[in-house]
Amino acid sequence: MEMQEIQVEPEDKKAEEDEGARGPKPEDKKAEDEEATGPKPEDKTEEEAEPDHYTKLSNPTENIYSETYYFQPDKTTPSKQPGGNVRLYRAGCLFLSLLCFVLLLTIIILSMKLQTGSTSCSEQTLDAGGRNPPTCSLDQCRVDFPDVLPRHLGCQQCSNGWLTLGRSCFFLSTFRLTWDQSQKNCSSRGGHLAVISSRTVQTFLTKKGDLKYWIGLKNAGTSWSWIDDEALQQSYWSEAPLDGDCGILSSSDPAEKNWIRASCQASSYFICQLQF
């Protein structure tokens, strides 16, 4: 019988071989898994642990400013608008102030002129001795001052109830008197019975009246004349003038032929005339 050599291996080596046959230990396997999968989430760095919205700060600064520029509100427009309103308000106030000043100056000048004119008129009505000049009737003033009277009364208007034609006022009565009484009534009004000196006056009085009126025409014996002693030049006698020494204008007839004769003692309406 042959002798077989039996080699006895050390126990330590044997133990290692046994462990190699059983595979790696759990601790070693766990370490290998951690190395393969990488670090755990809790092993992240401090910078990586920050929230995601902080990662935008890593973009270049010029990109941030470019984005904020588009969303930045326009501050220039609100600042200009109040300034424009203030300037417009000041311009309006200045214009109104100048307008008020001009109106005030105009009123002052007109008041001064009015006072000056009133003073001059008052001074002219006094004579050299400081007394009022003597007065006269309208007829006497017309004789004494034929040129002065129309010039001073040129802007005078007729009183209420009087009709205006040229430089004369006419009053058509609504009551009847004799011819002499009618003349006195007209004199008390500052005038006289109407004198028809033109076709214009004849047509005017015919249209304005609708009755029979005494006029300032009277038979002086041999001829007809007006109340102011003017001779009759143009006449408008009707075809049947009747009899009498005083003239009447019948406004119901045509203006070309509407004068009639009547007794001066008869009562009729009358027309007064006031010249200025």
C-alpha positions as CSV (number, residue, x, y, z in Angstrom):
1,M,0.0,0.0,0.0
2,E,1.3,3.3,-1.1
3,M,1.4,6.1,1.3
4,Q,-0.5,9.2,0.1
5,E,0.7,12.5,1.1
6,I,-1.8,14.6,2.8
7,Q,-1.2,18.3,2.8
8,V,-2.8,20.2,5.6
9,E,-3.6,23.7,4.6
10,P,-3.6,26.4,7.2
11,E,-6.9,27.2,8.7
12,D,-6.7,30.8,7.8
13,K,-6.3,30.0,4.1
14,K,-9.0,27.6,4.3
15,A,-11.3,30.0,5.8
16,E,-10.6,32.5,3.1
17,E,-11.4,30.0,0.4
18,D,-14.6,29.1,2.2
19,E,-15.6,32.7,2.3
20,G,-14.7,33.1,-1.4
21,A,-16.9,30.2,-2.2
22,R,-19.8,31.6,-0.3
23,G,-19.5,35.0,-2.0
24,P,-18.8,38.4,-0.7
25,K,-20.0,39.6,2.6
26,P,-23.2,41.7,2.8
27,E,-21.3,44.7,4.0
28,D,-18.9,44.5,1.0
29,K,-21.9,44.0,-1.3
30,K,-23.6,47.1,0.1
31,A,-20.5,49.2,-0.4
32,E,-20.2,48.0,-4.0
33,D,-23.9,48.9,-4.7
34,E,-23.4,52.3,-3.3
35,E,-20.4,52.9,-5.5
36,A,-22.3,51.7,-8.6
37,T,-25.4,53.8,-7.9
38,G,-23.5,56.9,-6.9
39,P,-24.0,59.0,-3.8
40,K,-27.3,59.0,-2.0
41,P,-29.6,62.0,-2.3
42,E,-28.7,63.1,1.2
43,D,-25.1,63.2,0.1
44,K,-25.8,66.1,-2.4
45,T,-23.6,69.2,-2.1
46,E,-24.9,72.4,-0.5
47,E,-25.2,74.1,-3.8
48,E,-27.1,71.2,-5.3
49,A,-29.4,71.1,-2.3
50,E,-30.8,74.6,-3.1
51,P,-34.3,74.9,-4.6
52,D,-34.7,74.8,-8.4
53,H,-35.8,78.5,-8.7
54,Y,-32.4,79.6,-7.5
55,T,-30.8,78.0,-10.5
56,K,-32.1,80.9,-12.7
57,L,-29.5,83.1,-11.0
58,S,-26.9,81.1,-12.7
59,N,-27.9,82.7,-16.0
60,P,-25.9,85.7,-17.3
61,T,-26.8,89.0,-15.7
62,E,-27.4,90.6,-19.1
63,N,-30.2,88.2,-19.8
64,I,-31.9,89.2,-16.5
65,Y,-31.8,92.9,-17.3
66,S,-33.1,92.2,-20.8
67,E,-36.1,90.4,-19.4
68,T,-36.8,93.1,-16.8
69,Y,-36.6,95.8,-19.5
70,Y,-39.6,94.5,-21.4
71,F,-41.8,94.3,-18.3
72,Q,-40.6,97.6,-16.8
73,P,-43.5,100.1,-16.7
74,D,-43.1,103.4,-18.7
75,K,-42.4,106.0,-16.0
76,T,-41.9,108.9,-18.4
77,T,-45.5,109.2,-19.6
78,P,-47.1,109.7,-16.2
79,S,-44.5,112.2,-15.3
80,K,-45.0,114.3,-18.5
81,Q,-48.8,114.3,-18.3
82,P,-49.2,116.3,-15.0
83,G,-46.6,118.8,-16.3
84,G,-48.5,119.4,-19.5
85,N,-51.8,119.9,-17.6
86,V,-50.1,122.4,-15.3
87,R,-48.7,124.4,-18.2
88,L,-52.1,124.5,-19.9
89,Y,-53.8,125.6,-16.7
90,R,-51.4,128.4,-16.2
91,A,-51.8,129.6,-19.8
92,G,-55.5,129.7,-19.4
93,C,-55.3,131.7,-16.2
94,L,-52.9,134.1,-17.8
95,F,-55.3,134.6,-20.8
96,L,-58.3,135.2,-18.6
97,S,-56.4,137.7,-16.5
98,L,-55.3,139.7,-19.5
99,L,-58.9,139.6,-20.8
100,C,-60.3,140.9,-17.5
101,F,-57.6,143.6,-17.4
102,V,-58.5,144.8,-21.0
103,L,-62.3,144.9,-20.1
104,L,-61.6,146.8,-16.9
105,L,-59.5,149.3,-18.8
106,T,-62.2,149.8,-21.4
107,I,-64.9,150.4,-18.8
108,I,-62.7,153.0,-17.1
109,I,-62.0,154.8,-20.3
110,L,-65.7,154.8,-21.3
111,S,-66.7,156.1,-17.9
112,M,-64.2,158.9,-18.1
113,K,-65.5,159.9,-21.5
114,L,-69.1,159.8,-20.3
115,Q,-68.3,162.0,-17.3
116,T,-66.4,164.5,-19.5
117,G,-69.3,164.7,-22.0
118,S,-71.9,165.2,-19.3
119,T,-69.7,168.0,-17.8
120,S,-69.3,169.7,-21.1
121,C,-73.0,169.6,-21.8
122,S,-73.8,171.1,-18.4
123,E,-71.3,173.9,-19.0
124,Q,-72.7,174.7,-22.4
125,T,-76.2,175.2,-21.0
126,L,-75.0,178.0,-18.8
127,D,-74.4,181.5,-20.1
128,A,-71.5,183.8,-19.2
129,G,-73.1,184.8,-15.9
130,G,-73.6,181.2,-14.8
131,R,-77.3,181.3,-15.4
132,N,-79.5,179.1,-17.5
133,P,-80.2,180.7,-20.9
134,P,-83.8,181.9,-21.6
135,T,-86.2,179.4,-23.1
136,C,-88.4,179.8,-26.1
137,S,-91.2,177.9,-27.9
138,L,-90.4,175.3,-30.6
139,D,-91.7,177.6,-33.3
140,Q,-89.7,180.6,-32.0
141,C,-86.6,178.5,-31.8
142,R,-87.1,177.2,-35.3
143,V,-87.3,180.8,-36.5
144,D,-84.4,182.1,-34.5
145,F,-82.1,179.1,-35.0
146,P,-83.1,177.4,-38.3
147,D,-79.7,175.7,-38.6
148,V,-78.9,175.0,-35.0
149,L,-82.1,173.2,-34.0
150,P,-81.9,170.3,-36.5
151,R,-78.3,169.7,-35.7
152,H,-79.0,169.4,-31.9
153,L,-82.2,167.4,-32.3
154,G,-80.9,165.1,-35.1
155,C,-80.5,162.1,-32.8
156,Q,-83.8,162.6,-31.0
157,Q,-86.3,159.9,-31.3
158,C,-90.1,160.2,-31.4
159,S,-92.1,159.7,-28.3
160,N,-94.4,156.7,-27.7
161,G,-97.5,156.9,-29.9
162,W,-95.7,159.0,-32.6
163,L,-94.7,157.8,-36.1
164,T,-91.3,158.6,-37.4
165,L,-90.6,159.6,-41.0
166,G,-87.3,161.2,-41.9
167,R,-86.7,164.1,-39.5
168,S,-90.4,164.4,-38.5
169,C,-92.7,162.8,-36.0
170,F,-96.4,162.4,-36.7
171,F,-99.3,161.9,-34.2
172,L,-102.6,160.5,-35.4
173,S,-105.4,161.4,-32.9
174,T,-108.1,159.1,-31.8
175,F,-110.5,161.9,-30.8
176,R,-112.2,164.7,-32.8
177,L,-111.8,168.4,-32.5
178,T,-112.4,171.5,-34.7
179,W,-109.6,172.7,-36.8
180,D,-108.5,175.5,-34.4
181,Q,-108.8,173.2,-31.4
182,S,-106.7,170.6,-33.2
183,Q,-104.0,173.2,-33.9
184,K,-103.9,174.1,-30.2
185,N,-103.7,170.5,-29.2
186,C,-100.7,170.0,-31.5
187,S,-99.0,173.1,-30.2
188,S,-99.3,171.8,-26.7
189,R,-97.5,168.7,-27.9
190,G,-94.7,170.8,-29.3
191,G,-95.7,170.6,-32.9
192,H,-98.5,171.7,-35.3
193,L,-101.0,170.3,-37.7
194,A,-99.3,168.2,-40.4
195,V,-97.7,169.9,-43.4
196,I,-97.6,167.6,-46.4
197,S,-94.5,168.8,-48.2
198,S,-93.8,165.8,-50.5
199,R,-95.5,162.8,-52.0
200,T,-93.6,160.6,-49.6
201,V,-95.3,162.2,-46.6
202,Q,-98.7,162.0,-48.4
203,T,-98.3,158.3,-49.1
204,F,-97.0,157.6,-45.6
205,L,-99.9,159.3,-43.8
206,T,-102.5,157.7,-46.1
207,K,-101.2,154.2,-45.3
208,K,-100.8,154.8,-41.5
209,G,-104.3,156.2,-41.0
210,D,-107.8,154.8,-41.6
211,L,-109.9,157.9,-40.8
212,K,-110.5,161.5,-41.9
213,Y,-107.9,163.8,-40.4
214,W,-107.4,167.6,-40.2
215,I,-104.1,168.7,-41.8
216,G,-102.4,172.1,-41.6
217,L,-104.0,173.4,-44.8
218,K,-106.4,176.4,-44.7
219,N,-107.9,178.9,-47.2
220,A,-106.4,182.3,-46.5
221,G,-109.1,184.0,-48.7
222,T,-107.5,184.0,-52.1
223,S,-105.3,180.9,-51.9
224,W,-104.6,177.9,-49.8
225,S,-101.5,177.8,-47.6
226,W,-100.0,175.7,-44.9
227,I,-100.0,176.4,-41.1
228,D,-96.3,177.6,-41.4
229,D,-97.4,180.2,-44.0
230,E,-95.9,178.2,-46.9
231,A,-97.9,178.4,-50.1
232,L,-99.5,175.3,-51.4
233,Q,-97.4,173.8,-54.2
234,Q,-98.5,170.2,-54.7
235,S,-102.1,169.3,-54.0
236,Y,-104.0,166.0,-53.9
237,W,-107.6,167.2,-54.1
238,S,-110.3,164.6,-54.7
239,E,-112.7,164.9,-57.6
240,A,-115.5,166.1,-55.3
241,P,-113.7,168.3,-52.7
242,L,-116.9,169.7,-51.3
243,D,-117.0,173.2,-49.7
244,G,-115.1,174.6,-46.8
245,D,-112.0,176.6,-45.8
246,C,-110.0,173.8,-44.0
247,G,-108.4,170.7,-45.5
248,I,-108.9,167.1,-44.5
249,L,-107.0,164.0,-45.6
250,S,-109.2,161.0,-46.1
251,S,-107.0,158.0,-45.7
252,S,-109.7,155.6,-46.9
253,D,-109.2,157.0,-50.4
254,P,-106.2,156.6,-52.8
255,A,-103.2,158.8,-51.9
256,E,-103.3,160.5,-55.3
257,K,-106.7,162.1,-54.6
258,N,-107.9,162.1,-51.0
259,W,-108.0,165.7,-49.9
260,I,-111.4,167.2,-49.2
261,R,-112.7,170.6,-48.0
262,A,-114.6,171.0,-44.9
263,S,-115.9,173.6,-42.5
264,C,-113.3,174.6,-40.0
265,Q,-116.0,174.4,-37.3
266,A,-116.6,170.7,-38.0
267,S,-115.2,168.1,-35.7
268,S,-112.7,165.6,-37.1
269,Y,-109.6,163.6,-36.2
270,F,-106.3,165.4,-36.8
271,I,-102.6,164.7,-37.5
272,C,-99.9,166.6,-35.6
273,Q,-96.3,167.0,-36.8
274,L,-93.1,167.6,-34.9
275,Q,-89.9,168.3,-36.8
276,F,-86.4,167.8,-35.4
